[in-house]
């Protein structure tokens, strides 16, 4: 099975949420520019941004593709429960 890269996973998660990138940015306080860079694959978010994005999408950060989790370091140890 091909491992999904973050931007693919993020586009799919955003589509399922029925939010726009701008709505997610507003909900999470992550800049619109950053959200669109993550969607396009030109940037990979750090652990704090992933946790915020997951909280905004109302999904568990452990659903982030494994390769990206390894690249992001300590993401697996962070909880989206503390992010509003």
C-alpha positions in Angstrom: 0.0 0.0 0.0 1.4 3.4 -1.0 2.0 5.7 2.0 0.1 8.9 1.7 2.0 12.2 2.0 0.7 14.9 4.3 -0.8 17.2 1.6 -2.8 14.3 0.2 -4.0 13.3 3.6 -4.8 16.9 4.5 -6.8 17.6 1.3 -8.8 14.5 2.0 -9.4 15.4 5.6 -10.4 18.9 4.7 -12.8 17.7 2.0 -14.5 15.3 4.5 -14.8 18.1 7.0 -16.8 20.2 4.5 -14.8 23.2 5.6 -12.9 25.6 3.3 -9.2 26.2 3.9 -10.1 29.8 5.0 -12.7 28.4 7.5 -10.1 26.0 8.9 -7.6 28.8 9.2 -10.0 30.9 11.1 -11.1 28.0 13.4 -7.5 27.1 14.2 -5.7 30.4 14.1 -3.3 29.0 11.6 -2.7 31.5 8.8 -4.7 31.0 5.5 -1.4 31.2 3.7 0.0 28.3 5.8 -3.1 26.2 5.3 -3.0 26.6 1.5 0.8 25.8 1.5 0.1 22.6 3.4 -2.7 21.7 1.0 -0.4 22.3 -2.0 2.5 20.4 -0.5 4.9 23.3 -0.6 5.3 23.2 3.2 4.9 20.5 5.9 3.5 21.8 9.2 5.3 21.3 12.4 3.9 19.3 15.3 2.0 22.2 16.9 0.3 23.2 13.6 -0.7 19.6 12.9 -2.3 19.3 16.4 -4.2 22.6 15.7 -5.3 21.5 12.3 -6.4 18.1 13.6 -8.4 19.8 16.4 -10.0 22.1 13.8 -10.9 19.2 11.7 -12.1 17.3 14.8 -9.9 14.3 14.1 -7.2 12.4 16.0 -3.6 13.5 15.2 -2.7 9.8 15.1 -4.5 9.6 11.7 -1.7 11.7 10.1 0.3 9.5 7.8 3.1 7.5 9.6 5.9 8.9 7.4 4.9 12.4 8.2 4.5 11.7 11.9 8.1 10.4 11.9 9.3 13.5 10.1 7.4 15.8 12.5 9.0 14.2 15.5 7.0 14.3 18.7 3.6 14.6 17.2 2.5 11.3 18.5 3.0 12.5 22.0 0.9 15.6 21.6 -2.8 15.8 22.3 -5.3 17.7 20.3 -7.6 17.8 23.4 -5.7 20.8 24.6 -6.3 22.9 21.4 -9.6 24.6 20.9 
